[in-house]
Amino acid sequence: MAFDSNSVYKDQKAEREKHEKFLQRERFLNMRHLPAIMNPEETAMFLGVAPHDIPILVAHKLLTPLGNPIQSSVKCFAKVVLEELAKNVEWLHQAKATSQGHWSMKNARKSANAEYSSLPEDKHVPPRKSARASSK
């Protein structure tokens, strides 16, 4: 078996990035005073979710951004509202279920084994045929 230094380097780089994200989150949460208005990354750190889950929560109206932002703008959230939501177990359950449902639907659409997905029958999308298979 050949030694692949590129894969070792990539693994080490991924570990460093993961550690840096952990330290960044720890520094943010250990601040003496959190900011009154948080951007999506800070909101994700505060709630303990992934940053890519924030737009999903906004789209499902589980999080309400401050002001009346247009669709393409950066949404900001109030710390006092986030603190209330973080204490509400029902909201946390609903937010986690919404996020999981979103990603399972998205992954099921890409899956070649759509018959084994958690999607209802009428939501199944036939798998895409590759260009090589269609030319034969």
Sequence and secondary structure as in RCSB ss.txt:
>XXXX:A:sequence
MAFDSNSVYKDQKAEREKHEKFLQRERFLNMRHLPAIMNPEETAMFLGVAPHDIPILVAHKLLTPLGNPIQSSVK
CFAKVVLEELAKNVEWLHQAKATSQGHWSMKNARKSANAEYSSLPEDKHVPPRKSARASSK
>XXXX:A:secstr
    HHHHHHHHHHHHHHHHHHHHHHHHHT SS  SEE HHHHHHHHTS GGGHHHHHHTTSS  SS   TTS  
 EEHHHHHHHHH HHHHHHHHHHHHHHHHHHHHHH S GGGSSS GGG       HHHHH 
